[in-house]
């Protein structure tokens, strides 16, 4: 049994996306051995999630949590971003996905990065701690990032690596399997207690910040870590690719700027793309709209304070089939703080709170 397939298929897209017609037939009761009568006896929707995405070893998972305000936390997907702003940045984000559904993802991440001068070389360092609860699974990641920074053309390029620990646990104590012709309540392949495992994790990334635009590419889980629970449960995390880019359209005569951006990720046999447009007013307020392909429309808003504190909120309006399951959408909050370390470094050629 490969529990990695179960962790995150429900994080995005329709539940049937990526399944073969035969697999969909089994899930919907169209195969030779239907499973649909089971759902009438199951009280916990968490177990329905677990069953749907573990029933076939042909499923693939996107392990990494999604964030709608990804443009404000590039360090989460790209170690090359560390030190990009030339300041000390602290970010705290919390996301409640598909509110109202039992076992739906809840993710909290706290991170910080800073630009330093190490032995006469420009570098960036970062630290991130992320906790992700989804169904019966809990994922805890602790990552250190290091980036070497180079002046290139009119901008600056950061090339970075990350290393850390990935801890994953599965709490089977809450699973109740009723007796029926379709499954055994004493099935030894379904854990009846909490089990856990951990593994080292690595990533690579490059991030370029130009005068009013940026582009980045990052790879997480570079060597597909295997936080094996025990001999009977083989778990591995798929390698994930992240691409991002944004451009600032300055409209000073109208006191606002426009910033279109794109965020793309691929991993575990599936992909996702966010198309975003943010409007910034007097460098203090922002509001935006994101379209996430085949998944959601996102509304964003936030503000920057003069003391370096910024706060943002986003609300995902689900457009996939999950909108019919009782979910009231997804909520996400972001709080950040930026300040200058003043460690004998020259002022950058361009600065904008939008790219911190």
C-alpha positions in Angstrom: 0.0 0.0 0.0 1.5 3.4 -1.0 0.2 6.0 1.4 1.9 8.8 -0.5 -0.9 8.4 -3.1 -3.5 9.3 -0.4 -1.9 12.4 1.1 -2.8 15.1 -1.3 -4.9 14.2 -4.3 -7.8 16.1 -2.8 -5.8 19.3 -2.4 -6.7 20.5 -5.9 -8.6 19.6 -9.0 -11.7 17.4 -9.3 -11.6 14.2 -7.4 -11.8 12.2 -10.6 -9.0 14.1 -12.4 -6.2 11.9 -13.5 -8.0 8.6 -13.0 -8.6 6.1 -15.8 -12.1 5.4 -17.0 -11.9 2.0 -15.3 -10.9 3.5 -11.9 -13.7 6.1 -12.1 -16.1 3.3 -12.8 -15.0 1.5 -9.7 -15.3 4.7 -7.6 -18.7 5.5 -8.9 -20.0 1.9 -8.7 -19.7 1.1 -12.4 -17.1 -1.7 -12.1 -17.6 -5.4 -11.5 -17.2 -4.9 -7.8 -18.9 -1.7 -6.8 -17.8 0.2 -3.7 -20.6 2.7 -3.8 -22.8 0.9 -1.2 -20.0 1.4 1.4 -20.6 5.1 1.4 -24.1 4.6 2.8 -22.6 3.1 5.9 -19.7 5.4 6.5 -20.3 8.2 9.0 -17.0 10.1 8.7 -16.4 12.1 5.5 -12.7 12.0 6.4 -12.8 8.2 5.8 -14.5 8.8 2.5 -11.6 11.1 1.5 -9.2 8.4 2.6 -11.0 5.6 0.8 -11.4 7.5 -2.5 -7.8 8.3 -2.8 -6.2 5.2 -1.5 -8.4 2.6 -3.3 -6.1 2.5 -6.3 -2.4 2.3 -6.4 -2.5 4.1 -9.8 -3.3 7.5 -8.2 -0.7 10.2 -7.8 -0.5 13.0 -5.2 0.6 16.6 -5.1 2.3 16.7 -1.7 2.9 20.4 -1.4 0.2 22.6 0.0 -1.2 25.3 -2.2 -1.3 29.0 -1.2 -3.4 31.6 -3.1 -1.1 34.4 -1.9 2.0 32.7 -3.2 3.3 36.0 -4.7 4.0 37.1 -1.1 6.0 34.0 -0.1 8.3 32.9 -2.8 10.7 31.3 -0.3 8.1 28.5 0.2 8.7 27.1 -3.3 12.1 28.6 -4.3 15.3 28.7 -2.1 16.9 31.0 -4.7 14.6 33.8 -3.4 16.4 34.0 0.0 17.8 37.5 0.5 16.0 38.9 -2.6 14.6 42.0 -1.1 17.8 43.0 0.7 15.9 43.1 4.0 14.9 40.9 6.8 11.5 39.4 6.0 9.2 37.4 8.3 6.0 35.8 6.9 3.2 33.9 8.7 0.4 32.3 6.6 -2.5 30.1 7.5 -4.9 28.4 5.0 -8.1 26.6 5.7 -9.1 24.9 2.5 -12.6 23.8 1.7 -14.1 25.0 4.9 -16.9 22.9 6.1 -15.6 19.5 4.9 -14.3 17.3 7.6 -10.6 16.3 7.1 -10.0 19.2 4.6 -6.5 20.6 4.5 -5.4 23.1 7.1 -1.9 24.6 6.6 0.3 27.0 8.6 3.7 28.2 7.5 6.2 30.5 9.2 9.3 31.7 7.4 12.0 34.3 7.4 14.8 35.3 5.1 17.6 37.9 5.0 20.3 39.2 2.8 23.9 39.1 4.3 27.4 39.8 3.3 29.5 36.7 4.0 33.2 37.0 3.4 32.6 39.8 0.9 30.0 37.8 -1.0 26.3 38.6 -1.3 24.2 35.7 0.1 20.7 35.1 1.3 19.6 32.8 4.1 16.1 31.5 5.0 14.3 29.3 7.5 10.8 27.9 7.1 8.6 25.7 9.3 5.4 24.4 7.8 2.6 22.2 9.3 0.0 20.6 7.1 -3.0 18.6 8.3 -5.1 16.8 5.7 -7.5 14.0 6.7 -5.7 11.5 8.9 -2.3 12.8 7.8 0.0 15.4 9.3 3.1 16.7 7.5 5.7 18.8 9.3 8.6 20.3 7.3 11.5 22.3 8.5 13.8 23.8 5.8 17.0 25.9 5.7 17.7 27.8 2.5 20.9 29.3 1.3 21.3 31.4 -1.9 24.3 33.0 -3.6 23.4 36.3 -5.1 24.8 37.8 -8.2 24.4 41.1 -9.9 23.3 40.4 -13.5 22.3 43.0 -16.0 20.0 45.5 -14.4 18.9 43.1 -11.7 20.0 40.4 -9.3 20.0 36.6 -9.6 19.8 34.3 -6.7 20.8 30.6 -7.0 19.9 28.6 -3.9 19.6 25.2 -2.2 17.5 24.1 0.7 17.9 21.2 3.1 15.7 20.1 5.9 13.6 17.4 7.5 10.2 16.0 6.4 8.1 14.3 9.1 4.9 12.6 8.2 2.4 10.8 10.4 -0.9 8.9 9.9 -3.4 8.6 12.7 -5.4 5.5 12.1 -7.1 5.5 15.6 -10.0 7.5 14.2 -10.8 5.1 11.4 -14.0 3.0 11.7 -14.5 0.3 9.1 -17.9 -1.3 9.2 -18.3 -4.9 8.4 -19.6 -5.6 4.8 -18.9 -7.8 1.8 -16.5 -5.2 0.5 -13.9 -4.8 3.3 -12.6 -6.3 6.4 -12.7 -4.2 9.6 -9.6 -6.0 10.8 -7.7 -5.4 7.6 -4.0 -5.4 8.6 -3.2 -3.0 5.7 -5.2 -0.2 7.4 -3.3 1.2 10.5 -5.4 1.2 13.7 -3.0 3.5 15.5 -0.7 6.5 14.9 2.3 5.7 12.8 5.0 8.2 11.6 8.2 8.5 9.7 10.7 11.1 8.6 13.3 11.7 5.9 15.8 14.4 4.8 14.6 16.7 2.1 16.4 18.9 -0.5 15.5 21.5 -3.0 17.0 23.8 -5.7 16.0 27.1 -7.1 16.8 30.2 -9.1 15.1 33.6 -8.8 15.8 36.7 -10.8 14.6 40.2 -9.7 14.7 42.8 -12.4 13.7 46.5 -12.3 9.9 46.0 -12.0 9.7 42.3 -12.9 10.7 38.9 -11.6 11.0 35.3 -12.7 11.8 32.1 -10.8 12.1 28.3 -11.0 12.3 25.9 -8.1 12.3 22.2 -7.4 11.3 20.8 -4.1 11.7 17.2 -2.8 14.7 16.8 -5.2 15.4 13.2 -4.4 11.8 12.1 -3.7 12.2 11.5 0.1 10.8 8.3 1.6 9.6 8.9 5.2 8.7 5.2 5.6 6.2 4.5 8.4 7.0 0.8 8.8 7.8 -2.2 6.6 4.2 -2.7 5.4 3.8 0.9 4.3 5.9 2.3 1.5 5.7 6.1 1.3 7.5 8.5 -1.0 7.0 12.2 -1.9 7.0 13.2 -5.5 9.4 15.8 -6.9 7.7 19.1 -7.5 8.5 21.8 -10.0 7.4 25.5 -9.5 7.6 28.3 -12.0 6.6 31.9 -11.3 6.8 35.3 -12.9 5.4 38.8 -12.5 5.6 42.3 -14.0 4.8 45.7 -12.5 3.0 48.2 -14.7 3.6 51.6 -13.1 0.8 54.1 -13.5 2.1 56.9 -11.2 -0.2 59.6 -12.7 -3.2 57.5 -11.5 -1.8 56.6 -8.0 -2.0 52.9 -8.7 0.0 50.1 -10.3 -1.0 46.9 -11.9 0.9 43.6 -11.3 0.0 40.6 -13.4 1.7 37.3 -12.4 1.6 33.6 -13.1 2.3 30.7 -10.8 2.7 27.1 -12.2 3.4 23.9 -10.3 3.7 20.3 -11.4 4.2 17.2 -9.4 2.8 13.7 -8.8 1.3 13.4 -12.3 -0.8 16.6 -12.1 -0.3 20.3 -12.7 -1.8 23.6 -11.7 -1.7 27.1 -13.0 -2.7 30.4 -11.3 -3.2 33.6 -13.3 -3.3 36.6 -11.1 -3.8 40.4 -11.4 -3.2 42.6 -8.4 -3.9 46.3 -8.2 -1.7 48.4 -5.8 -3.0 51.8 -4.7 -0.5 54.3 -3.4 1.8 51.5 -2.4 -0.4 51.0 0.7 -3.4 48.9 -0.4 -3.9 46.1 -2.8 -6.7 44.0 -4.2 -6.6 41.2 -6.8 -8.2 38.4 -8.7 -6.8 35.0 -9.5 -8.0 32.3 -11.7 -6.8 28.8 -10.8 -7.3 26.5 -13.7 -10.2 24.1 -13.2 -10.2 24.7 -9.5 -11.1 28.2 -8.2 -11.5 31.9 -8.6 -9.7 33.8 -5.8 -10.3 37.2 -4.4 -7.4 39.0 -2.6 -7.0 42.1 -0.6 -4.4 43.6 1.8 -2.5 46.6 3.1 1.1 47.8 3.8 1.8 49.8 6.9 4.6 52.3 7.2 6.3 50.4 10.0 7.0 47.4 7.6 4.0 45.3 8.6 1.7 44.0 5.9 -1.4 41.9 6.0 -3.5 40.1 3.4 -6.5 37.9 3.0 -7.8 35.7 0.2 -11.0 33.8 -0.4 -11.2 30.9 -2.9 -14.5 30.4 -4.6 -14.4 26.7 -5.7 -15.4 26.1 -9.3 -14.6 22.3 -9.4 -17.1 19.5 -8.5 -16.1 20.0 -4.9 -18.4 23.0 -4.9 -21.3 20.6 -4.6 -19.9 18.8 -1.5 -20.9 21.4 1.1 -17.6 23.4 1.1 -17.9 27.1 1.8 -14.7 27.9 0.0 -11.1 28.4 1.2 -9.8 31.1 3.5 -6.2 32.3 3.8 -4.5 35.0 5.9 -1.0 36.4 5.6 1.0 38.6 8.0 4.4 39.9 7.2 7.1 42.1 8.6 10.1 43.6 6.8 12.9 45.7 8.2 16.4 46.7 7.3 19.3 44.9 9.1 21.8 47.6 8.2 24.7 45.3 8.2 27.1 47.4 6.1 25.4 46.8 2.9 24.7 49.1 0.0 21.2 50.2 -0.9 19.6 48.2 -3.7 18.9 50.0 -7.0 15.2 49.3 -6.8 12.9 48.6 -3.9 9.2 47.9 -3.8 7.0 46.5 -1.0 5.3 44.5 -3.7 8.4 42.3 -4.2 9.3 41.7 -0.6 
